[in-house]
Amino acid sequence: MSLKISSNPVPLTTDEDGIVRVAGTRVSLDTVVYAFNQGASAEEILQQYPSLALRDIYATITYYLQHRSPLTTI
């Protein structure tokens, strides 16, 4: 058995106003990142925003951590 490594697309879209949202929801990237930076776990974020999927919360947090500037926080 071999391990197949693949990347999944980040579940983010930009709306007509230029706001980045978790795909298929009205929850913004900033909302998820703010909750995460306030110490909320992915599961706690899911409780606050049940329209999100847990896998999308983890993917969004991962994207944020991989792309943030070391000196920048939201």
Buried (B, 14 or more C-beta within 10 A) or exposed (E): EEEEEEEEEBBBEEEEEEEBBBBEBEBBBEBBBBBBEEEBEBEBBBEEBEEBBEEBBBBBBEBBEEEEEEEEEE
